[in-house]
Amino acid sequence: MAVRVVVVGMGPRGQDWLREIQSGSGYEVTACVDIEPALLNQVCQRGLSPDKCFTDLKAALDQNNCAAVIVATSPGDHFGPCELALSRGLAVMVEKPFTLRLSDAVKLVSLAERTGAPLLVAQNFRYLRSFRTARRLVSEGVLGRVGMVVCQYYRVPHSMAAGLAALDNSVLWGMGIHHLDALRYILNKRVTGVLAESFTVPWGKLPRGGSIQLLLSFEDETRALYSATYESSGHEFFERGQEFYLRLVGERATLHVFQRWLVLCETGKLPRLVRRGPRKISEERILLDQLERAVNDGEVPPSSGRDNLQTMATMEACLLSTTERVWVNPQELLNDEQ
């Protein structure tokens, strides 16, 4: 039976979800919601009937029978739609960031567990083929114990959603959250310490935090260095202005991830390319399949809200550390909230 779903927020990500749903099976879109009539008009051009377009989520839910809600509103507006849907016992998948505050994320997870409603966070980067391959190599012990990680992301100045561009620490909320979640996923370890500095380069035009540098400690004495910027320059014609590099230093081998290429350097052996395998389905479809199984079969999704509390606690630790200039343990923050 198709899962009847309402999509809230018809900006770029909301329309991505709509396209993904319409191109596959397992779902039926019963309504779309946005406060901007122009965006709803775009949805109608994609074949959705005007009577299924709403400017208010409550009205959409009152007038349509559905089992799930996908929340793709701007980052600061996730809590309200999630709370409304979960309070009605509806399954929810919310775009990253889950919320902008750990306390709000904890409230939503508690509400979901009280009502028995599935709750997923759409951290789709962890399902990129390069990161899934890295996770497999780590879990199979090919690298041995991982002691050090270096992760770097550079992007030239670019147009972005107004809600993100207006935030302090935009690179942390826009891209850092993806990478921090992916590192958790690859290593399968909790973050136990964060020391962060966020800043904007002297010529930058973004609010404070267009760039960030982090020191991270994980369980079992793994250390990481992470840096990211939306203020890089001189590579706008390379990979659409984006550069990414990840290095995992293990006891037996080092793994390099550069853009979409993986190079494994095992002790005593020549470096070799590691194949990522075919991309049979999109990362969004992986998440939609998790949501479908949660609704129809009661399966606990790997990308659950409770799992994402670890990412949200790490984000909160980053923000506190940039302000207080001290090491912050995300686990202590999470314990204080629960």
C-alpha positions, -999 to 999 in steps of 0.1 A, spaced: 0 0 0 14 34 -10 23 57 19 2 89 17 25 118 24 23 156 28 54 176 18 59 209 37 82 235 23 84 237 -15 118 253 -19 146 234 -37 148 206 -12 110 202 -10 108 200 -48 137 174 -47 116 152 -25 85 157 -47 105 147 -78 119 116 -60 85 105 -48 69 111 -83 97 92 -100 93 60 -79 67 39 -62 56 34 -26 43 69 -21 13 91 -29 15 129 -24 -17 140 -9 -8 176 -4 20 202 -6 24 231 18 42 265 15 35 301 25 47 313 -10 20 310 -37 47 312 -64 63 280 -51 29 263 -50 23 273 -86 56 255 -95 43 224 -78 10 226 -98 32 227 -130 46 194 -119 11 178 -121 -2 183 -86 -38 195 -85 -44 230 -71 -68 217 -45 -39 198 -30 -18 229 -25 -20 247 9 -5 276 27 -11 261 62 -1 226 73 -29 222 98 -55 228 70 -37 203 48 -37 176 75 -73 183 84 -85 179 48 -62 150 37 -57 115 51 -20 108 53 5 86 71 36 108 69 49 143 66 82 154 50 94 187 65 116 207 41 110 242 54 139 266 61 163 255 89 148 277 116 112 265 109 115 228 114 102 225 150 66 236 145 56 213 115 74 183 131 56 189 164 22 192 147 26 161 127 41 140 155 13 151 179 -12 135 155 8 102 154 21 108 119 55 97 107 79 125 100 110 128 79 127 162 85 155 178 64 187 185 81 194 203 103 169 185 126 165 217 146 188 246 154 188 237 192 195 204 209 167 210 234 142 212 206 155 180 190 152 162 223 116 174 227 106 161 192 123 127 198 104 124 231 71 133 214 77 108 187 84 80 212 53 89 233 30 88 202 48 59 186 54 79 154 85 72 133 108 101 131 137 103 106 163 130 99 173 133 62 211 132 66 216 119 31 254 125 29 261 94 50 246 74 22 269 87 -5 288 58 -21 322 72 -10 311 74 26 294 40 26 325 25 11 347 41 37 324 28 65 327 -7 51 364 -6 50 366 6 86 340 -19 98 358 -48 81 390 -38 98 409 -31 66 424 1 81 428 -14 116 422 10 144 416 45 131 437 70 151 435 102 131 411 118 107 415 149 85 385 163 67 385 195 46 358 212 25 361 243 4 335 261 -16 336 294 -35 311 322 -26 277 312 -41 240 319 -38 222 299 -11 188 298 4 180 330 22 173 312 55 207 296 55 226 327 43 211 348 72 224 324 98 256 328 118 278 297 112 262 291 78 289 267 67 284 246 99 246 244 93 248 241 56 277 216 51 294 209 84 264 191 98 266 167 68 302 160 73 301 156 111 272 132 107 291 113 80 322 110 102 300 96 130 286 71 105 319 61 90 337 56 124 306 43 142 318 62 172 304 90 194 321 124 196 334 131 231 350 165 227 349 195 204 371 226 202 358 250 176 366 284 160 342 300 135 350 331 116 345 350 84 375 359 63 384 397 61 369 400 27 339 378 33 303 390 30 286 363 51 276 367 87 300 354 113 309 318 106 313 315 69 343 294 78 350 270 106 378 249 121 373 221 146 393 197 167 373 166 175 378 136 198 359 104 194 356 73 215 386 50 217 411 78 213 404 87 177 412 124 169 400 145 140 407 178 124 378 194 104 377 226 84 351 240 61 345 273 43 320 290 20 347 316 13 373 299 -7 385 312 -41 401 303 -74 385 270 -81 350 280 -93 355 260 -125 365 228 -107 336 205 -96 311 234 -95 334 253 -71 336 226 -44 365 206 -31 364 178 -5 391 157 10 390 131 38 420 111 52 415 82 76 448 71 92 446 36 105 468 11 122 472 -10 90 464 15 62 454 50 53 424 58 32 422 89 11 388 102 -2 391 130 -27 359 141 -42 345 108 -54 378 89 -56 390 65 -29 427 55 -26 437 28 -1 474 28 10 481 -4 29 513 -9 47 539 -25 24 516 -24 -6 512 0 -36 483 24 -34 451 12 -51 418 27 -61 388 14 -43 356 11 -63 325 26 -48 301 3 -67 270 14 -88 245 40 -76 215 18 -80 192 42 -61 196 78 -49 205 87 -13 170 103 -10 154 70 -21 174 52 6 158 75 32 123 72 16 127 34 18 136 37 55 105 58 60 83 34 41 95 4 61 90 24 94 54 32 85 44 -1 70 65 -26 90 74 -8 122 111 -10 115 134 13 134 152 35 108 190 38 109 185 76 104 161 80 133 156 111 153 172 95 183 203 85 163 205 121 151 206 135 186 243 125 186 248 148 155 227 176 171 247 173 204 279 177 183 265 207 166 256 223 199 291 216 213 305 233 182 284 264 188 292 265 225 329 261 219 330 289 194 315 312 220 333 300 251 366 289 234 368 257 255 366 220 248 329 208 250 318 172 254 286 166 234 277 136 256 275 158 286 252 182 268 229 153 257 228 139 293 218 174 306 188 175 281 175 140 287 
